């Protein structure tokens, strides 16, 4: 019978990685307290240290991307409305 792999949520991974970064306990102590392999703790610590500086930039990037998509939608709507206005002006000129 095969065992399913354990899935850990982000909060747990972050908590364990922060403990490892603080250095109050050894990686082996942290791993044994949380029933993990020391390599897993090391990997999470390494990932936190590498991606930590970009963590807050991602929020700004998402906000900027959202704004750019909203601007694109608004420009499309402006273009459609301009074309409708020109079409209505042509039709109105035909009837007057």
MMTF fields as JSON, N, C-alpha, C and O atoms, coordinates in Angstrom:
{
  "mmtfVersion": "1.0.0",
  "mmtfProducer": "UNKNOWN",
  "numBonds": 383,
  "numAtoms": 384,
  "numGroups": 96,
  "numChains": 1,
  "numModels": 1,
  "chainsPerModel": [1],
  "groupsPerChain": [96],
  "chainIdList": ["A"],
  "bondAtomList": [4, 2, 8, 6, 12, 10, 16, 14, 20, 18, 24, 22, 28, 26, 32, 30, 36, 34, 40, 38, 44, 42, 48, 46, 52, 50, 56, 54, 60, 58, 64, 62, 68, 66, 72, 70, 76, 74, 80, 78, 84, 82, 88, 86, 92, 90, 96, 94, 100, 98, 104, 102, 108, 106, 112, 110, 116, 114, 120, 118, 124, 122, 128, 126, 132, 130, 136, 134, 140, 138, 144, 142, 148, 146, 152, 150, 156, 154, 160, 158, 164, 162, 168, 166, 172, 170, 176, 174, 180, 178, 184, 182, 188, 186, 192, 190, 196, 194, 200, 198, 204, 202, 208, 206, 212, 210, 216, 214, 220, 218, 224, 222, 228, 226, 232, 230, 236, 234, 240, 238, 244, 242, 248, 246, 252, 250, 256, 254, 260, 258, 264, 262, 268, 266, 272, 270, 276, 274, 280, 278, 284, 282, 288, 286, 292, 290, 296, 294, 300, 298, 304, 302, 308, 306, 312, 310, 316, 314, 320, 318, 324, 322, 328, 326, 332, 330, 336, 334, 340, 338, 344, 342, 348, 346, 352, 350, 356, 354, 360, 358, 364, 362, 368, 366, 372, 370, 376, 374, 380, 378],
  "bondOrderList": [1, 1, 1, 1, 1, 1, 1, 1, 1, 1, 1, 1, 1, 1, 1, 1, 1, 1, 1, 1, 1, 1, 1, 1, 1, 1, 1, 1, 1, 1, 1, 1, 1, 1, 1, 1, 1, 1, 1, 1, 1, 1, 1, 1, 1, 1, 1, 1, 1, 1, 1, 1, 1, 1, 1, 1, 1, 1, 1, 1, 1, 1, 1, 1, 1, 1, 1, 1, 1, 1, 1, 1, 1, 1, 1, 1, 1, 1, 1, 1, 1, 1, 1, 1, 1, 1, 1, 1, 1, 1, 1, 1, 1, 1, 1],
  "groupList": [{"groupName": "UNK", "atomNameList": ["N", "CA", "C", "O"], "elementList": ["N", "C", "C", "O"], "formalChargeList": [0, 0, 0, 0], "bondAtomList": [1, 0, 2, 1, 3, 2], "bondOrderList": [1, 1, 2], "singleLetterCode": "X", "chemCompType": "L-PEPTIDE LINKING"}],
  "groupTypeList": [0, 0, 0, 0, 0, 0, 0, 0, 0, 0, 0, 0, 0, 0, 0, 0, 0, 0, 0, 0, 0, 0, 0, 0, 0, 0, 0, 0, 0, 0, 0, 0, 0, 0, 0, 0, 0, 0, 0, 0, 0, 0, 0, 0, 0, 0, 0, 0, 0, 0, 0, 0, 0, 0, 0, 0, 0, 0, 0, 0, 0, 0, 0, 0, 0, 0, 0, 0, 0, 0, 0, 0, 0, 0, 0, 0, 0, 0, 0, 0, 0, 0, 0, 0, 0, 0, 0, 0, 0, 0, 0, 0, 0, 0, 0, 0],
  "groupIdList": [1, 2, 3, 4, 5, 6, 7, 8, 9, 10, 11, 12, 13, 14, 15, 16, 17, 18, 19, 20, 21, 22, 23, 24, 25, 26, 27, 28, 29, 30, 31, 32, 33, 34, 35, 36, 37, 38, 39, 40, 41, 42, 43, 44, 45, 46, 47, 48, 49, 50, 51, 52, 53, 54, 55, 56, 57, 58, 59, 60, 61, 62, 63, 64, 65, 66, 67, 68, 69, 70, 71, 72, 73, 74, 75, 76, 77, 78, 79, 80, 81, 82, 83, 84, 85, 86, 87, 88, 89, 90, 91, 92, 93, 94, 95, 96],
  "secStructList": [7, 7, 7, 7, 7, 7, 7, 7, 7, 2, 2, 2, 2, 2, 2, 2, 2, 2, 2, 2, 2, 2, 6, 1, 1, 7, 2, 2, 2, 2, 2, 2, 2, 6, 6, 7, 7, 2, 2, 2, 2, 2, 2, 2, 2, 2, 2, 2, 2, 2, 2, 2, 2, 2, 2, 2, 2, 2, 2, 2, 2, 2, 2, 2, 2, 2, 2, 2, 2, 2, 2, 2, 2, 2, 2, 2, 2, 2, 2, 2, 2, 2, 2, 2, 2, 2, 2, 2, 2, 2, 2, 2, 2, 2, 2, 7],
  "xCoordList": [0.835, 0.0, 0.885, 1.829, 0.584, 1.402, 0.815, -0.396, 1.706, 1.259, 1.15, 1.941, 0.165, 0.025, 1.051, 1.388, 1.534, 2.442, 1.684, 0.514, 2.361, 1.745, 1.778, 2.761, 0.691, 0.598, 0.592, -0.217, 1.474, 1.565, 1.085, 1.382, 0.333, -0.156, 0.94, 1.98, 0.687, 1.695, 2.055, 3.216, 1.054, 1.321, 2.289, 3.197, 2.093, 2.97, 4.389, 5.357, 4.504, 5.824, 6.534, 7.727, 5.793, 6.374, 6.834, 7.92, 6.009, 6.355, 7.639, 8.529, 7.729, 8.912, 10.138, 11.212, 9.991, 11.119, 11.595, 12.797, 10.661, 11.046, 11.803, 12.762, 11.376, 12.107, 13.542, 14.484, 13.697, 15.027, 15.872, 17.074, 15.265, 15.994, 16.439, 17.539, 15.586, 15.936, 17.185, 17.994, 17.345, 18.547, 18.549, 19.594, 17.412, 17.352, 17.499, 18.013, 17.045, 17.136, 17.851, 17.902, 18.395, 19.033, 17.961, 16.816, 18.343, 17.409, 16.925, 15.759, 17.814, 17.408, 16.373, 15.442, 16.518, 15.534, 14.182, 13.149, 14.189, 12.948, 12.277, 11.062, 13.069, 12.524, 11.894, 10.807, 12.559, 12.016, 10.766, 9.857, 10.698, 9.506, 8.286, 7.155, 8.521, 7.415, 7.23, 6.463, 7.924, 7.851, 8.183, 7.446, 9.279, 9.739, 11.152, 11.839, 11.564, 12.957, 13.772, 13.293, 14.977, 15.804, 16.037, 16.155, 16.106, 16.281, 15.086, 15.239, 13.889, 12.686, 12.739, 12.398, 13.155, 13.274, 14.309, 14.09, 15.425, 16.465, 15.959, 16.258, 15.193, 14.638, 13.684, 13.737, 12.813, 11.87, 12.603, 12.216, 13.657, 14.453, 15.114, 15.086, 15.706, 16.368, 15.365, 15.658, 14.187, 13.156, 12.708, 12.503, 12.554, 12.155, 13.214, 12.888, 14.461, 15.537, 15.678, 15.996, 15.447, 15.569, 14.383, 14.557, 13.187, 11.98, 11.458, 10.508, 12.059, 11.601, 11.58, 10.572, 12.671, 12.669, 11.623, 11.175, 11.231, 10.245, 8.82, 7.876, 8.65, 7.313, 6.43, 5.281, 6.938, 6.127, 6.063, 5.122, 7.023, 6.984, 5.868, 5.283, 5.557, 4.497, 3.162, 2.364, 2.905, 1.661, 1.601, 0.556, 2.693, 2.736, 2.602, 1.929, 3.241, 3.141, 1.706, 1.213, 1.034, -0.36, -1.25, -2.14, -1.007, -1.803, -1.583, -2.535, -0.324, -0.011, -0.621, -1.147, -0.558, -1.121, -2.644, -3.221, -3.282, -4.725, -5.081, -6.064, -4.283, -4.538, -4.354, -5.138, -3.339, -3.095, -4.23, -4.636, -4.747, -5.868, -7.109, -7.864, -7.33, -8.481, -8.353, -9.338, -7.157, -6.933, -7.176, -7.775, -6.717, -6.919, -8.41, -8.875, -9.153, -10.6, -11.267, -12.153, -10.845, -11.44, -11.106, -11.967, -9.872, -9.515, -10.32, -10.721, -10.558, -11.385, -12.8, -13.39, -13.336, -14.684, -14.744, -15.712, -13.734, -13.692, -13.681, -14.394, -12.873, -12.811, -14.154, -14.581, -14.828, -16.149, -17.143, -17.918, -17.121, -18.062, -17.785, -18.725, -16.514, -16.176, -16.711, -17.271, -16.527, -17.014, -18.532, -19.072, -19.226, -20.685, -21.129, -22.092, -20.419, -20.758, -20.58, -21.44, -19.47, -19.249, -20.317, -20.796, -20.693, -21.722, -23.046, -23.759, -23.382, -24.638, -24.612, -25.637, -23.459, -23.359, -23.593, -24.269, -23.04, -23.252, -24.725, -25.279, -25.361, -26.768, -27.644, -28.616, -27.295, -28.074, -27.91, -28.86, -26.719, -26.481, -27.3, -27.732, -27.518, -28.292, -29.753, -30.396, -30.291, -31.696, -31.974, -33.137, -30.975, -31.25, -30.935, -31.114],
  "yCoordList": [-1.18, 0.0, 1.25, 1.346, 2.173, 3.39, 4.474, 4.554, 5.298, 6.415, 7.661, 7.873, 8.477, 9.759, 10.736, 10.708, 11.589, 12.642, 13.644, 13.934, 14.165, 15.19, 16.525, 16.874, 17.248, 18.58, 19.588, 19.478, 20.554, 21.567, 22.896, 23.244, 23.642, 24.939, 25.994, 25.777, 27.116, 28.186, 28.737, 29.052, 28.856, 29.413, 28.52, 29.017, 27.199, 26.267, 26.348, 26.392, 26.366, 26.451, 27.736, 27.73, 28.829, 30.117, 30.108, 30.596, 29.555, 29.493, 28.691, 29.119, 27.534, 26.68, 27.373, 27.347, 27.983, 28.67, 29.848, 30.091, 30.576, 31.702, 31.22, 31.862, 30.094, 29.534, 29.217, 29.479, 28.651, 28.29, 29.531, 29.527, 30.582, 31.815, 32.496, 33.044, 32.461, 33.102, 32.489, 33.192, 31.189, 30.529, 30.227, 29.869, 30.361, 30.051, 28.55, 28.122, 27.766, 26.304, 25.807, 26.495, 24.619, 24.03, 23.5, 23.289, 23.291, 22.77, 21.383, 21.044, 20.587, 19.255, 19.331, 18.526, 20.279, 20.444, 20.854, 20.313, 21.809, 22.28, 21.141, 20.966, 20.368, 19.255, 18.205, 17.707, 17.866, 16.834, 17.322, 16.528, 18.588, 19.139, 19.133, 18.99, 19.289, 19.393, 18.14, 18.153, 17.064, 15.799, 15.993, 15.539, 16.66, 16.92, 16.384, 16.076, 16.281, 15.926, 17.213, 18.245, 17.178, 18.398, 19.032, 20.253, 18.209, 18.784, 19.644, 20.663, 19.223, 19.993, 21.355, 22.373, 21.373, 22.642, 23.535, 24.736, 22.955, 23.725, 24.292, 25.435, 23.493, 23.966, 25.131, 26.118, 25.028, 26.114, 27.371, 28.48, 27.207, 28.352, 29.036, 30.26, 28.223, 28.758, 29.494, 30.572, 28.906, 29.532, 30.855, 31.829, 30.905, 32.148, 33.227, 34.382, 32.858, 33.844, 34.339, 35.508, 33.467, 33.873, 34.706, 35.697, 34.315, 34.984, 36.058, 36.765, 36.188, 37.171, 38.598, 39.286, 39.069, 40.458, 40.737, 41.876, 39.748, 39.973, 39.784, 39.999, 39.391, 39.13, 40.356, 40.258, 41.498, 42.709, 43.349, 44.091, 43.088, 43.597, 42.948, 43.587, 41.697, 41.006, 41.708, 41.764, 42.245, 42.96, 44.216, 44.523, 44.934, 46.141, 45.782, 46.485, 44.687, 44.247, 43.881, 44.235, 43.165, 42.788, 44.023, 44.084, 45.005, 46.224, 46.959, 47.458, 47.029, 47.703, 46.955, 47.579, 45.629, 44.832, 45.008, 45.114, 45.038, 45.259, 46.618, 46.743, 47.642, 48.981, 49.016, 49.657, 48.342, 48.33, 47.637, 48.099, 46.544, 45.866, 46.738, 46.773, 47.444, 48.328, 49.47, 49.846, 50.021, 51.085, 50.581, 51.283, 49.37, 48.804, 48.634, 48.939, 48.144, 47.993, 49.338, 49.449, 50.364, 51.682, 52.267, 52.881, 52.087, 52.574, 51.851, 52.464, 50.549, 49.817, 50.379, 50.552, 50.66, 51.208, 52.591, 52.904, 53.414, 54.741, 54.602, 55.322, 53.675, 53.459, 53.038, 53.545, 52.099, 51.667, 52.815, 52.97, 53.622, 54.741, 55.782, 56.363, 56.034, 56.969, 56.474, 57.241, 55.175, 54.617, 54.699, 55.009, 54.428, 54.533, 55.965, 56.209, 56.911, 58.327, 58.741, 59.424, 58.336, 58.659, 58.027, 58.655, 56.803, 56.118, 56.845, 57.032, 57.26, 57.987, 59.346, 59.787, 60.014, 61.296, 61.119, 61.942, 60.045, 59.767, 59.518, 60.062, 58.69, 58.372, 59.616, 59.812, 60.446, 61.668, 62.628, 63.324, 62.677, 63.553, 63.093, 63.925, 61.79, 61.254, 61.665, 61.891, 61.768, 62.069, 63.562, 63.955, 64.405, 65.835, 66.56, 67.775],
  "zCoordList": [0.0, 0.0, 0.0, 0.783, -0.853, -0.944, -0.055, 0.153, 0.46, 1.283, 0.427, -0.491, 0.738, 0.051, 0.6, 1.784, -0.266, 0.18, 1.027, 0.776, 2.025, 2.868, 2.132, 1.478, 2.256, 1.676, 2.817, 3.738, 2.765, 3.809, 3.249, 2.106, 4.07, 3.603, 3.708, 4.33, 3.099, 3.032, 4.402, 4.661, 5.288, 6.607, 7.386, 8.053, 7.302, 8.003, 7.454, 8.213, 6.125, 5.503, 5.914, 6.219, 5.918, 6.277, 7.728, 8.04, 8.619, 10.041, 10.254, 10.989, 9.613, 9.759, 9.166, 9.767, 8.007, 7.367, 8.211, 8.316, 8.811, 9.666, 10.904, 11.334, 11.477, 12.614, 12.206, 12.955, 11.01, 10.532, 10.266, 10.531, 9.751, 9.456, 10.744, 10.813, 11.763, 13.039, 13.648, 14.255, 13.488, 13.98, 15.465, 16.009, 16.143, 17.574, 17.815, 18.848, 16.854, 16.94, 15.691, 14.672, 15.785, 14.608, 13.67, 14.07, 12.431, 11.438, 11.849, 11.646, 12.423, 12.883, 14.004, 14.034, 14.92, 15.988, 15.43, 15.827, 14.51, 13.901, 13.143, 13.224, 12.407, 11.632, 12.537, 12.243, 13.623, 14.513, 15.236, 15.481, 15.58, 16.243, 15.331, 15.796, 14.032, 13.083, 12.231, 11.268, 12.578, 11.827, 10.356, 9.48, 10.092, 8.736, 8.572, 9.546, 7.328, 7.038, 7.058, 6.588, 7.586, 7.628, 6.264, 6.16, 5.209, 3.868, 3.474, 2.801, 3.9, 3.573, 4.261, 3.657, 5.487, 6.219, 5.543, 5.39, 5.143, 4.453, 3.138, 2.793, 2.403, 1.124, 1.342, 0.608, 2.34, 2.619, 3.075, 2.708, 3.869, 4.312, 3.117, 2.989, 2.249, 1.056, 0.171, -0.346, 0.001, -0.825, -0.216, -0.941, 1.099, 1.759, 1.574, 1.301, 1.721, 1.588, 0.152, -0.068, -0.825, -2.233, -2.688, -3.396, -2.29, -2.788, -1.849, -2.186, -0.685, 0.288, -0.23, -0.073, -0.849, -1.334, -2.409, -2.539, -3.167, -4.228, -3.744, -4.504, -2.503, -1.972, -2.06, -2.491, -1.663, -1.669, -3.044, -3.326, -3.899, -5.266, -6.053, -6.927, -5.768, -6.488, -6.307, -7.242, -5.116, -4.888, -5.748, -6.322, -5.84, -6.659, -8.134, -8.888, -8.547, -9.937, -10.287, -11.358, -9.377, -9.636, -9.736, -10.584, -8.87, -8.896, -10.216, -10.816, -10.673, -11.929, -13.107, -14.028, -13.09, -14.171, -14.235, -15.317, -13.063, -13.015, -13.597, -14.328, -13.276, -13.789, -15.309, -16.009, -15.819, -17.259, -18.003, -19.069, -17.462, -18.131, -18.1, -19.071, -16.999, -16.918, -17.927, -18.563, -18.076, -19.058, -20.468, -21.282, -20.766, -22.101, -22.392, -23.49, -21.399, -21.595, -21.841, -22.689, -21.103, -21.274, -22.648, -23.278, -23.123, -24.459, -25.538, -26.528, -25.352, -26.312, -26.341, -27.407, -25.158, -25.077, -25.725, -26.418, -25.511, -26.137, -27.656, -28.355, -28.163, -29.604, -30.176, -31.213, -29.489, -29.958, -29.962, -30.906, -28.903, -28.822, -29.898, -30.441, -30.221, -31.293, -32.633, -33.416, -32.882, -34.148, -34.232, -35.294, -33.136, -33.13, -33.378, -34.105, -32.769, -32.948, -34.405, -34.959, -35.036, -36.451, -37.324, -38.268, -37.024, -37.811, -37.674, -38.659, -36.45, -36.24, -36.939, -37.46, -36.957, -37.658, -39.14, -39.757, -39.742, -41.166, -41.452, -42.408, -40.618, -40.826, -40.638, -41.368, -39.662, -39.432, -40.609, -40.968, -41.217, -42.354, -43.563, -44.362, -43.709, -44.835, -44.735, -45.76, -43.53, -43.334, -43.275, -43.366, -43.128, -43.034, -44.311, -44.392]
}
